[in-house]
Amino acid sequence: MTDAPVVRLANVTKTFPQGNVTALQDIDLDLVPGEFVSLIGPSGCGKSTLLRVIGDLIEPTSGTVTVNGKTARGARNDGDYGIVFQDAVLFDWRTVAKNIALPLEMLGWDRDRRSARVREMLELVELGAFAEHHPWQLSGGMQQRVAIARALAFEPALLLMDEPFGALDEMTRERLNLELLSIWEKAGSTVVFVTHSISEAVFLSNRVVVMSPRPGRIAGIVEIDLPYPRTVDTREEPRYFELVTSVRELLRSRGEHLLPEEEANLA
């Protein structure tokens, strides 16, 4: 990884006029190329709002967002982003291959180039045998892998993921964590990943950004020094449990107003 930031947030604040709600306040954060950074915090702390500000899906009220040395809008126009949401948002009437090809069609890639890239992405997410299937024929985990392949198809510098595994069962979620790390290591994109799960954040990330209750601020950043590649055995290492505890304690120290159910969700 180089020192030049792929994302720079400077004094970013976001206030929604409806109800005069300040979702984010004075956010300063740099992300360097190739990082895997998770955002974690209680419900309503602004982590998804921050992801959308980075992705130019909403504009900050004040402050600046720079991506690859451009404005967020310029980066989006140049196709620097791939985005994956909790719902895979696939088109049921298109096959898996055609869902992955959709952004390439929109970018005007010719048929041969599209087909080659789709084959490459199907291989990356290990779904080559399902190219002609439709989304409704796939499991939830497989649908998310298609969504990840589609988001990476045009080689974005930045992959934004908003709780992509939140609706899946724990066993599927842990398996997809491993698959996501494999995909990330091969693709080389910078990843910003929103999650409610402390264990997931620690397992996946280089750094975990802990956010305070609304108005969302950065309460602290925990450096994750677990070596890659990470495996099922990583979750049994003493250092892994130490880092999970560090994140949990930071959340509690800045979460005096958390509801019991919110703290329970941060497991």
C-alpha positions as CSV (number, residue, x, y, z in Angstrom):
1,M,0.0,0.0,0.0
2,T,1.2,3.5,-0.7
3,D,0.9,6.6,1.5
4,A,-1.2,8.6,-1.0
5,P,-4.9,8.5,0.1
6,V,-7.5,7.1,-2.3
7,V,-10.1,8.7,-0.1
8,R,-9.7,11.9,2.0
9,L,-12.5,13.2,4.2
10,A,-11.9,16.6,5.7
11,N,-14.2,18.1,8.3
12,V,-17.2,16.4,6.8
13,T,-20.6,17.2,8.4
14,K,-24.0,16.0,7.2
15,T,-27.2,17.5,8.5
16,F,-30.6,16.4,7.2
17,P,-33.1,19.3,7.1
18,Q,-36.0,17.0,8.0
19,G,-36.0,17.3,11.7
20,N,-32.7,19.2,11.6
21,V,-30.8,15.9,12.4
22,T,-27.0,16.0,12.3
23,A,-25.9,12.5,11.2
24,L,-22.2,13.2,10.9
25,Q,-20.0,15.8,12.5
26,D,-16.4,16.8,11.8
27,I,-15.3,13.6,10.1
28,D,-11.6,13.5,9.2
29,L,-10.3,10.2,7.6
30,D,-7.8,9.1,5.0
31,L,-7.9,5.7,3.3
32,V,-4.8,4.5,1.4
33,P,-5.0,2.2,-1.7
34,G,-5.6,-1.5,-1.0
35,E,-6.9,-1.0,2.5
36,F,-9.8,-2.9,4.0
37,V,-11.5,-0.5,6.4
38,S,-14.7,-1.3,8.4
39,L,-17.1,1.3,9.9
40,I,-18.8,0.2,13.1
41,G,-21.1,1.8,15.6
42,P,-24.5,1.8,17.1
43,S,-27.7,2.1,15.0
44,G,-28.2,5.6,13.8
45,C,-24.5,6.6,14.3
46,G,-24.2,7.6,10.6
47,K,-21.9,4.9,9.3
48,S,-24.2,4.2,6.3
49,T,-24.5,7.9,5.8
50,L,-20.7,8.2,5.7
51,L,-20.5,5.4,3.2
52,R,-23.0,7.2,1.0
53,V,-21.2,10.5,1.3
54,I,-17.9,8.8,0.2
55,G,-19.8,7.3,-2.8
56,D,-21.5,10.6,-3.8
57,L,-24.9,9.1,-3.2
58,I,-25.6,12.1,-0.9
59,E,-23.7,15.4,-0.5
60,P,-22.1,16.5,2.8
61,T,-23.5,19.7,4.3
62,S,-19.9,20.9,4.8
63,G,-16.4,19.7,4.4
64,T,-14.7,18.0,1.5
65,V,-14.6,14.5,0.0
66,T,-11.7,13.6,-2.4
67,V,-11.4,10.3,-4.2
68,N,-8.4,9.5,-6.3
69,G,-7.5,13.2,-6.2
70,K,-11.0,14.2,-7.6
71,T,-14.2,15.4,-6.2
72,A,-16.6,12.6,-5.2
73,R,-18.8,13.5,-8.1
74,G,-15.9,13.4,-10.5
75,A,-14.8,10.0,-9.2
76,R,-18.4,8.6,-9.6
77,N,-18.6,9.9,-13.2
78,D,-15.2,8.3,-13.9
79,G,-16.4,4.9,-12.6
80,D,-14.1,4.8,-9.6
81,Y,-16.8,3.2,-7.4
82,G,-18.3,-0.2,-7.0
83,I,-21.2,-0.5,-4.5
84,V,-22.7,-3.5,-2.8
85,F,-25.8,-3.1,-0.5
86,Q,-27.4,-5.5,2.0
87,D,-29.9,-6.5,-0.7
88,A,-28.1,-7.9,-3.7
89,V,-30.4,-5.8,-6.0
90,L,-30.1,-8.2,-9.0
91,F,-32.5,-8.2,-11.9
92,D,-34.5,-11.5,-11.9
93,W,-35.1,-11.4,-15.7
94,R,-31.4,-11.3,-16.5
95,T,-29.1,-14.2,-16.1
96,V,-26.1,-14.1,-13.7
97,A,-23.8,-13.4,-16.5
98,K,-26.0,-10.6,-17.8
99,N,-26.4,-9.1,-14.3
100,I,-22.6,-8.9,-14.1
101,A,-22.4,-7.4,-17.6
102,L,-24.9,-4.6,-16.9
103,P,-22.4,-1.9,-15.8
104,L,-20.1,-2.9,-18.7
105,E,-23.0,-2.4,-21.1
106,M,-23.7,1.0,-19.6
107,L,-20.0,1.9,-20.1
108,G,-20.2,0.9,-23.8
109,W,-17.8,-2.1,-23.7
110,D,-18.1,-4.2,-26.9
111,R,-19.6,-7.7,-26.7
112,D,-16.3,-9.6,-26.8
113,R,-14.7,-7.5,-24.1
114,R,-17.8,-7.8,-21.9
115,S,-17.9,-11.6,-22.3
116,A,-14.2,-12.0,-21.4
117,R,-14.6,-9.8,-18.3
118,V,-17.8,-11.6,-17.2
119,R,-16.0,-15.0,-17.5
120,E,-13.1,-13.6,-15.5
121,M,-15.5,-12.3,-12.7
122,L,-17.4,-15.5,-12.6
123,E,-14.2,-17.4,-12.0
124,L,-13.2,-14.9,-9.3
125,V,-16.3,-15.5,-7.3
126,E,-16.4,-19.2,-8.2
127,L,-19.8,-19.1,-10.0
128,G,-18.7,-20.2,-13.5
129,A,-21.2,-23.0,-13.5
130,F,-24.1,-20.6,-12.8
131,A,-23.6,-18.1,-15.6
132,E,-27.0,-18.9,-17.2
133,H,-28.9,-19.2,-14.0
134,H,-31.3,-16.5,-12.8
135,P,-31.0,-14.8,-9.4
136,W,-34.1,-16.5,-8.1
137,Q,-32.3,-19.9,-8.6
138,L,-29.4,-19.0,-6.3
139,S,-29.0,-18.9,-2.5
140,G,-28.7,-15.6,-0.7
141,G,-25.0,-16.0,-0.4
142,M,-24.5,-16.8,-4.1
143,Q,-26.6,-13.7,-5.0
144,Q,-24.3,-11.5,-2.9
145,R,-21.3,-13.0,-4.7
146,V,-22.9,-12.0,-8.0
147,A,-23.4,-8.5,-6.7
148,I,-19.8,-8.3,-5.7
149,A,-18.7,-9.6,-9.1
150,R,-20.9,-6.9,-10.8
151,A,-19.4,-4.2,-8.5
152,L,-15.9,-5.2,-9.4
153,A,-16.4,-5.9,-13.1
154,F,-15.2,-2.5,-14.3
155,E,-12.2,-2.6,-11.9
156,P,-13.2,0.2,-9.5
157,A,-10.5,1.7,-7.3
158,L,-13.0,1.7,-4.4
159,L,-15.5,-0.9,-3.3
160,L,-18.2,0.4,-0.9
161,M,-20.1,-2.3,1.0
162,D,-23.1,-1.5,3.3
163,E,-23.8,-4.5,5.5
164,P,-23.7,-6.9,2.6
165,F,-24.0,-10.1,4.7
166,G,-26.3,-8.7,7.4
167,A,-29.3,-10.7,6.3
168,L,-27.5,-14.0,6.1
169,D,-27.2,-16.8,8.7
170,E,-24.0,-16.9,10.7
171,M,-22.4,-19.9,9.0
172,T,-23.0,-18.4,5.5
173,R,-21.7,-15.1,6.7
174,E,-18.4,-16.5,8.0
175,R,-17.9,-18.4,4.8
176,L,-18.5,-15.3,2.7
177,N,-16.1,-13.4,4.9
178,L,-13.4,-15.8,3.8
179,E,-14.5,-15.6,0.1
180,L,-14.6,-11.8,0.3
181,L,-11.0,-11.6,1.6
182,S,-9.9,-13.9,-1.2
183,I,-11.6,-11.7,-3.8
184,W,-10.2,-8.5,-2.3
185,E,-6.7,-9.9,-2.2
186,K,-6.9,-10.8,-5.9
187,A,-8.7,-7.6,-7.1
188,G,-6.6,-5.1,-5.1
189,S,-9.5,-2.6,-4.6
190,T,-9.8,-0.4,-1.5
191,V,-12.8,-1.6,0.5
192,V,-15.0,0.4,2.9
193,F,-17.3,-2.0,4.8
194,V,-20.2,-1.1,7.1
195,T,-21.1,-3.7,9.7
196,H,-22.8,-4.1,13.1
197,S,-20.6,-7.1,13.9
198,I,-17.4,-6.5,15.9
199,S,-16.1,-10.0,15.1
200,E,-16.7,-9.5,11.4
201,A,-15.0,-6.1,11.4
202,V,-11.9,-7.4,13.2
203,F,-11.7,-10.5,11.0
204,L,-11.8,-8.6,7.7
205,S,-10.1,-5.4,8.2
206,N,-6.7,-3.6,8.3
207,R,-8.4,-0.9,10.4
208,V,-11.7,-0.6,12.2
209,V,-13.2,2.9,12.5
210,V,-15.4,3.1,15.6
211,M,-18.2,5.7,15.4
212,S,-20.0,7.4,18.3
213,P,-23.7,7.7,18.8
214,R,-25.4,10.5,16.8
215,P,-24.1,12.9,15.8
216,G,-21.7,10.5,14.3
217,R,-18.0,11.2,15.0
218,I,-15.0,9.0,14.8
219,A,-14.5,7.8,18.4
220,G,-11.3,6.0,17.6
221,I,-9.5,3.7,15.1
222,V,-8.3,0.3,16.0
223,E,-5.4,-1.0,13.9
224,I,-5.8,-4.7,13.1
225,D,-2.4,-6.4,13.1
226,L,-3.5,-9.9,12.3
227,P,-1.6,-11.3,9.3
228,Y,-3.1,-12.1,6.0
229,P,-4.3,-14.5,4.6
230,R,-6.8,-15.0,7.4
231,T,-8.4,-18.4,7.9
232,V,-10.9,-20.1,10.2
233,D,-8.1,-20.5,12.7
234,T,-7.6,-16.7,12.9
235,R,-10.8,-16.5,14.9
236,E,-9.2,-18.8,17.5
237,E,-6.0,-16.7,18.0
238,P,-5.5,-14.8,21.3
239,R,-4.7,-11.7,19.4
240,Y,-8.0,-11.8,17.6
241,F,-9.9,-11.9,20.9
242,E,-7.7,-9.0,22.2
243,L,-8.7,-6.9,19.2
244,V,-12.4,-7.8,19.5
245,T,-12.2,-6.6,23.1
246,S,-10.4,-3.4,22.1
247,V,-13.2,-2.5,19.6
248,R,-15.9,-3.4,22.1
249,E,-14.4,-1.3,24.9
250,L,-14.0,1.7,22.6
251,L,-17.6,1.4,21.6
252,R,-18.7,1.2,25.2
253,S,-16.5,4.1,26.3
254,R,-18.2,6.3,23.7
255,G,-21.7,4.7,24.0
256,E,-23.1,6.0,27.3
257,H,-26.5,6.4,25.6
258,L,-26.7,3.0,23.9
259,L,-29.9,1.1,24.3
260,P,-29.5,-2.5,25.6
261,E,-30.6,-3.9,22.3
262,E,-28.1,-1.7,20.4
263,E,-25.2,-3.0,22.5
264,A,-26.5,-6.6,22.0
265,N,-26.4,-6.1,18.2
266,L,-22.7,-5.1,18.5
267,A,-21.6,-8.7,19.1
